[in-house]
Amino acid sequence: MRQIVLDTETTGLSPNKGDRIVEVGCVELLNRKTTGRHFHYYINPERDIPQEVVAVHGIDNDKVKDAPKFHEIAEEFWNFVKGAELVIHNAAFDMGFLEMEYQLLAKKGDQRFGSLTNICSVLDTLKLAREKHPGAKASLDALCKRYGIDNSHRTLHGALLDSEILADVYLMLTGGQTALLLDAQTDDDEPEVTFDASQVVASNEPLRKVQPTESEMAAHNAMLELIEKKSGAAALWHSQGEH
């Protein structure tokens, strides 16, 4: 399954009022693993970027004055996402801007494209997070904190950086990566282990009993509490008093 984790940065909040895209960033997942392929452009929005918006993503007029306009990257973007499932946090926002860009192209006579929903499906991780964690904060930063994902390098919003972070959040939100890197190892790579019961020598020495220290018990109980918090139920051995 091919998925594209996507994010945009814009000049404002409303494409219907003339706001445009200033950055688009995408990360490719194939069968729930990152492939290393990405799509990223800063975009000249052909309008002024308000200072209050610059404070959010750090992209000012000077940074994008020589960047391509959307119509110059429209075909490349279309071909990159075609046939994939788009994974977006608050999908209505980003899709609204992307669809508007293609509508503007159509109004100017470029009829090569239509709606992105004709070539892609869309998964909204904001909706997914709210369903999985009702009542809890569902921002990207909040989900990073919940799942222990390091986003300390995210001092400003950025489309490619946020897509990379969202890819990690999405995989955790939906159960983690299902394919381990170790799956490339074949059975032939593993040494054969045999057991000869005749080599076991009985001993009359009593078994040594090792008791956990207070710090080890504290760590053990903390782990049980974490398991209970994540699973929503007490561990069987904990509820039965077997510490």
C-alpha positions as CSV (number, residue, x, y, z in Angstrom):
1,M,0.0,0.0,0.0
2,R,1.4,3.4,-1.0
3,Q,0.7,6.4,1.2
4,I,1.8,10.0,1.0
5,V,2.1,11.9,4.3
6,L,1.5,15.5,3.4
7,D,1.5,19.0,4.9
8,T,1.3,22.5,3.5
9,E,2.1,26.0,4.8
10,T,0.1,28.9,3.5
11,T,-0.3,32.7,3.6
12,G,-3.4,32.5,5.8
13,L,-6.4,30.4,6.7
14,S,-8.8,30.7,3.8
15,P,-8.2,29.8,0.2
16,N,-11.7,31.3,-0.6
17,K,-10.4,34.7,0.5
18,G,-7.3,34.6,-1.6
19,D,-4.8,32.8,0.6
20,R,-2.3,30.6,-1.2
21,I,0.2,27.8,-0.5
22,V,3.8,28.8,0.2
23,E,5.3,25.3,1.0
24,V,4.3,21.7,0.3
25,G,6.1,18.7,1.8
26,C,5.4,15.0,1.3
27,V,6.9,11.8,2.6
28,E,6.3,8.4,0.9
29,L,5.3,5.3,2.9
30,L,5.2,1.9,1.2
31,N,3.6,-0.9,3.2
32,R,4.0,1.2,6.4
33,K,7.7,1.9,5.9
34,T,9.3,5.1,4.8
35,T,11.0,4.7,1.4
36,G,13.3,7.8,1.5
37,R,11.3,9.4,-1.3
38,H,9.9,12.9,-0.7
39,F,8.4,15.8,-2.5
40,H,9.2,19.3,-1.3
41,Y,8.9,22.8,-2.7
42,Y,8.7,26.4,-1.4
43,I,6.2,28.1,-3.6
44,N,5.8,31.8,-4.7
45,P,2.2,32.5,-3.7
46,E,2.0,35.5,-6.0
47,R,0.8,37.7,-3.1
48,D,2.0,39.2,0.1
49,I,2.7,36.9,3.2
50,P,1.3,38.7,6.3
51,Q,3.9,39.1,9.1
52,E,1.7,37.3,11.7
53,V,1.8,34.2,9.5
54,V,5.6,34.5,8.9
55,A,5.9,34.3,12.7
56,V,4.3,30.8,12.5
57,H,6.3,29.2,9.7
58,G,9.2,31.5,9.1
59,I,8.5,31.8,5.4
60,D,8.6,35.5,4.3
61,N,8.2,37.2,0.9
62,D,12.0,37.3,0.4
63,K,12.3,33.5,0.9
64,V,9.9,32.6,-1.9
65,K,10.4,35.5,-4.3
66,D,12.4,33.2,-6.6
67,A,10.5,30.0,-5.8
68,P,8.4,28.3,-8.5
69,K,4.7,29.3,-8.7
70,F,2.2,26.5,-8.1
71,H,1.4,26.0,-11.8
72,E,5.1,25.2,-12.4
73,I,5.1,22.3,-10.0
74,A,1.4,21.2,-10.4
75,E,2.1,18.3,-12.8
76,E,5.0,17.0,-10.8
77,F,3.0,17.0,-7.6
78,W,0.0,15.4,-9.3
79,N,2.1,12.6,-10.6
80,F,3.8,12.1,-7.2
81,V,0.6,11.6,-5.3
82,K,-1.5,9.9,-8.0
83,G,-2.9,6.6,-6.8
84,A,-1.8,7.0,-3.2
85,E,-3.6,7.5,0.1
86,L,-2.9,11.0,1.4
87,V,-2.3,11.0,5.2
88,I,-2.9,14.5,6.5
89,H,-3.5,16.1,9.9
90,N,-6.6,18.2,9.6
91,A,-7.1,17.1,6.0
92,A,-9.9,19.6,5.2
93,F,-7.4,22.5,5.6
94,D,-4.7,21.2,3.3
95,M,-7.0,19.7,0.8
96,G,-9.0,22.9,0.6
97,F,-5.9,24.8,-0.5
98,L,-4.7,22.1,-2.9
99,E,-8.0,21.8,-4.6
100,M,-8.2,25.6,-4.9
101,E,-4.8,25.7,-6.6
102,Y,-6.0,23.2,-9.3
103,Q,-9.3,25.1,-9.7
104,L,-7.4,28.3,-10.4
105,L,-5.4,26.4,-13.1
106,A,-8.7,25.2,-14.6
107,K,-10.0,28.8,-14.6
108,K,-6.9,29.9,-16.5
109,G,-7.5,27.3,-19.2
110,D,-5.4,24.4,-17.9
111,Q,-7.8,21.5,-18.1
112,R,-5.2,18.7,-17.6
113,F,-6.3,18.2,-13.9
114,G,-9.4,17.8,-11.9
115,S,-10.0,17.1,-8.3
116,L,-7.3,15.4,-6.3
117,T,-10.0,13.1,-4.8
118,N,-10.3,11.6,-8.3
119,I,-6.8,10.2,-8.1
120,C,-6.2,9.9,-4.3
121,S,-8.0,8.8,-1.1
122,V,-7.6,10.8,2.0
123,L,-7.0,9.8,5.6
124,D,-7.3,12.5,8.3
125,T,-5.1,11.7,11.3
126,L,-6.8,14.5,13.3
127,K,-10.1,12.7,13.1
128,L,-8.4,9.4,13.7
129,A,-6.7,10.7,16.9
130,R,-10.0,12.2,18.2
131,E,-11.7,8.8,17.7
132,K,-8.9,6.9,19.4
133,H,-8.3,9.4,22.3
134,P,-11.7,11.1,22.8
135,G,-11.5,14.2,24.9
136,A,-7.7,14.4,24.7
137,K,-5.7,17.1,22.8
138,A,-5.1,15.9,19.2
139,S,-2.6,18.5,17.9
140,L,0.6,17.2,16.3
141,D,2.6,18.4,19.3
142,A,0.2,16.7,21.7
143,L,0.4,13.4,19.8
144,C,4.2,13.6,19.8
145,K,4.1,13.9,23.6
146,R,1.6,11.0,23.9
147,Y,3.7,8.6,21.8
148,G,7.2,9.7,22.9
149,I,8.2,11.1,19.5
150,D,11.0,13.7,19.7
151,N,9.9,17.0,18.0
152,S,12.3,19.2,19.9
153,H,13.7,20.4,16.6
154,R,10.3,21.7,15.6
155,T,10.6,25.4,16.6
156,L,8.6,26.6,13.6
157,H,6.0,24.9,11.4
158,G,7.5,23.5,8.2
159,A,5.7,21.3,5.6
160,L,8.4,18.7,5.1
161,L,9.4,18.6,8.8
162,D,5.8,18.3,9.9
163,S,5.2,15.5,7.3
164,E,8.2,13.5,8.7
165,I,6.9,13.9,12.2
166,L,3.4,13.1,11.2
167,A,4.6,9.9,9.5
168,D,6.0,8.7,12.9
169,V,2.8,9.8,14.6
170,Y,0.6,8.0,12.1
171,L,2.5,4.7,12.5
172,M,2.2,4.9,16.3
173,L,-1.4,5.9,16.1
174,T,-2.3,2.9,14.0
175,G,-0.2,0.4,15.8
176,G,3.4,1.0,14.9
177,Q,5.4,-0.4,12.0
178,T,4.3,-3.9,11.2
179,A,7.4,-4.8,9.2
180,L,10.7,-5.0,11.0
181,L,14.0,-4.4,9.4
182,L,15.0,-7.8,10.7
183,D,12.5,-9.5,8.3
184,A,15.2,-9.5,5.6
185,Q,17.1,-12.1,7.6
186,T,16.3,-15.6,6.4
187,D,16.1,-18.8,8.5
188,D,19.4,-19.9,6.9
189,D,21.2,-17.0,8.6
190,E,20.3,-18.3,12.1
191,P,22.6,-20.8,13.8
192,E,21.1,-24.2,14.6
193,V,20.6,-24.7,18.3
194,T,20.3,-28.2,19.7
195,F,19.6,-29.5,23.2
196,D,20.9,-32.8,24.6
197,A,19.0,-33.8,27.7
198,S,21.7,-36.4,28.6
199,Q,24.2,-33.6,29.3
200,V,22.1,-32.2,32.2
201,V,23.8,-33.0,35.5
202,A,21.6,-33.1,38.6
203,S,22.7,-31.0,41.5
204,N,21.8,-31.3,45.2
205,E,22.5,-27.6,45.8
206,P,19.4,-25.6,46.7
207,L,18.2,-23.1,44.1
208,R,19.4,-19.6,44.7
209,K,16.6,-17.1,45.4
210,V,17.2,-13.6,44.1
211,Q,15.0,-10.8,45.5
212,P,14.5,-7.5,43.7
213,T,15.8,-4.3,45.2
214,E,13.5,-1.5,46.1
215,S,14.4,0.5,43.0
216,E,13.8,-2.6,40.8
217,M,10.4,-3.1,42.4
218,A,9.6,0.6,41.8
219,A,10.6,0.3,38.2
220,H,8.5,-2.8,37.8
221,N,5.4,-1.2,39.3
222,A,5.9,1.9,37.2
223,M,5.9,-0.4,34.1
224,L,2.7,-2.1,35.2
225,E,1.1,1.3,35.6
226,L,2.2,2.3,32.1
227,I,0.8,-1.0,30.7
228,E,-2.5,-0.3,32.4
229,K,-2.6,3.2,31.1
230,K,-2.0,2.2,27.5
231,S,-4.3,-0.9,27.6
232,G,-7.0,0.5,29.7
233,A,-7.1,-2.5,32.0
234,A,-5.0,-3.9,34.8
235,A,-2.4,-6.5,34.0
236,L,-3.6,-9.9,35.1
237,W,-0.6,-10.6,37.3
238,H,-1.0,-7.2,38.9
239,S,-4.8,-7.6,39.6
240,Q,-4.1,-11.0,41.1
241,G,-1.6,-9.5,43.5
242,E,1.5,-11.2,42.0
243,H,4.1,-8.4,42.2
